[in-house]
Amino acid sequence: MTPEEVAEVSSSGLSFSINMASSILLSTLFGIYSLACFISLYIYFKTKSNVGSAKKAMIYVFLGDLSLMLIYFVLSVAATLELVKYGLVVSLPGGITEQIVAADLGSQIRVYDNICVWLSNAIPLIADTVIVWRAWAVWMDNTKVKWTLLLLMLADIAVCLADTALDTTLSSMTLQSGEDINLDWIAVVLSLSVNMIATCSIAFRA
């Protein structure tokens, strides 16, 4: 093998190893998350006899979030398996590099990745909405706090949608990487800020 081929095989092997390690870690975390969810639901239904409409809505949101996590997990693992299929099972004349390029350009993997991008941004957004909803209920008599929470939540939604649209666009066209990184950081910082402000407002009223 030529030095170029050795470097190509080494790079491809490292890429596959990282993808498989990520899938194993994701599977472990999803298992822990699912177990914690079912334990929480069991304890809740066992100790609560009368469930109001607000608590029912919270349960539905909780189950919806769990369903989105399940879809995200399945599609992430499916995308990794598709990469393994093209990289290790399906042989193309151009070698490993062409196989990886074919995997990255595969319609199924691109669809999986785009859906995962939307889900990865929607799940934290649901959590932010629930916390702001709770803070809104606690500060029902204070208009300034309610408007502040509403504006923060609307900004969070707008940045999240813009970030998601940009991330999905990157899978089909080339953009400057700095734009994506800056918007990702803005989305993360804004989401954490909304969480902290809403949580602190709830704690202040408790």
Number of C-alpha atoms within 10 A of each C-alpha: 6 7 8 9 13 11 12 15 15 12 14 17 15 12 13 18 12 12 19 17 12 15 19 13 12 16 16 12 13 17 12 11 14 15 12 12 15 13 11 12 14 11 11 13 11 9 8 8 8 8 12 9 9 9 11 11 12 13 15 12 15 16 15 14 18 18 12 16 19 14 14 23 18 14 19 22 19 17 22 18 16 19 23 18 15 20 23 15 11 11 13 14 7 8 13 21 16 15 22 21 13 15 22 18 13 14 11 14 20 17 15 19 21 20 17 22 17 18 19 15 17 18 16 17 18 16 16 23 20 17 19 24 17 16 22 22 12 17 17 11 10 10 11 10 16 19 12 14 22 16 13 20 22 13 16 24 21 13 19 24 17 14 24 24 14 16 20 18 13 15 15 10 7 8 13 8 9 9 11 16 13 11 18 19 12 16 23 15 13 19 22 15 15 21 21 14 17 26 16 13 19 18 11 9 9 7
